[in-house]
Amino acid sequence: MKDLLQQFRHLIARKVRALLSRTHARTQQGDTPPISASLRQRMADLGQSDYPIMNYCKEGSAREALKVIDDFTMCTYERMVTLWQQVRYLDQAGIVGCFVECGTWRGGAMGMMALSHMASGQPSRVVHLFDSFEGLPEPIGEKDGQMAVDYANNRASGNLDSIRRCVGSLEDNRRLLEEIVKYPSSLSRYHVGWFQDTVPAVAREIGPIALLRLDGDWYESTRICIETLGPNVVSGGIVVIDDYGKWPGCKAAADEYLSRLPRKLFLNHIDPSARYYLVP
């Protein structure tokens, strides 16, 4: 009976992974609109009450943390478990620096980083959350591609005006990080506004960065963040590019920056969209 139950669980897990994989693939090809629901809601829509076990290292602890933040992120299970692992590595290896996220939506990814860091003991890292808290700005049609133009309802001139997509409030971010996760408010920094205005203004005072997570979707949003903050990431630190495999503008901006570095870096694959690299 136990063997049959185990086989059934494996079958369900395979079906969920296959369905999520097909969804990612169609999104990359432009056949479906980008995901805009929380991870928890997407699982509920699939009729699943729990996430399939994928045999990651430290997966059990990550799954417990995910229960806290999964209604506050659009990121996939793979991205969130990998993020948990990345922070555990940074803490255990003694890599100095703060955590920075550019494009937070409702704060779930930073919440995951905070929980992973708190698993090491008393939190000490400053966390920086950059977002307009108004949603995405207009893409640039010739840089970001037709799917971005369609997603923005043909508003694709690159203006810093919200297209009312991916809107997450400052209040949601604060509530998750400080009230639910209980990360110290004294270590939390919220930078409200468009990246073009906020990132260059505070880049120097941020200091060394251990983990930089980029989730700005468009070419110009990715470019300003990776070019301005990328050099602040310390040796052994990590840069995550959430939309590399989904939005062509994001990929182009990242590739341009990486091509100018002294040595070629390997981009690690997280899922069909997200990538990360270790800074030498």
C-alpha positions, 0 to 999 in steps of 0.5 A: 500500500505504501509503495502504491501511495508513493507511486501516486505521489510521484505521478502527481508531482510529474504531472504538476511539473509537466504542466508548469513547464508547458506554461513556461514554454508557451509564455516564452514563445509568446502564446500566452500572457505572462503570469500575473497571479501569486504562486499560491493562487497558481497552485490553487488553480491547478488543484494542488494543495502542496508543491511537488518535491524536487530533491533540492538541497535544503528543500524542507526548510525552503518549503516551510518558508514558502508557506509564509510568502507564497501569496506575495510572489509570482516567482516559481517554486524553483526560483524560491527554493534556489533563492533560499539556497543562495542566501544559505550559501552566502551566510555560511560562506561569510560573504559580506554585503547587503541584499538588493532587489529591483522589482519587488511586486508584493515582497515575496522574494525579499521575504524569502531572502530574509527568512533564509538569512534569519535561519542563520541566527540574529539578522545583520544584513541590510535589505534594499527594496526598489520598486515604483509600487505603481507597476511596470513602466512602458517598455521600448517596442524595438528593445523589448519585443512584440509580446511586451508591446501587447502586454502594455496594450501598445504603450511602448514608447519607454515613458516612465508611466505605469502600464498598471501591470504587476502592481504591488503596494509599499504597504504589502511589502512592509507588512510582509517583511516587518510584520509577517516575516518580522525582519527588523525595520532598522535593517529594511530600506524601501526605495520608492520610484522609477529605477532611473531615478532611485538606483543611481541616487543611492548606489554609492551609499548602498555599499557592498552587495552580496545578492542582487536580484533583478526583476524589472522585466524590460531592457531599460529597467534591467540595464540601469540596475545591472550597470549601476549596481552590478559592480557593487556585488562582491566576490562570491556574491550572486546576481539573479536575473529573473526575466532573462529567458522571458523578455528579450529586452531583459536578456539583451541588457544583461548580455550587453553588461556581461559581454563587457566584463573581464572574463566570461561568466557562466549563467546558471539555469533556474527555470525557463525564465530565471538565471543567476551567476556567481561573481568571481 
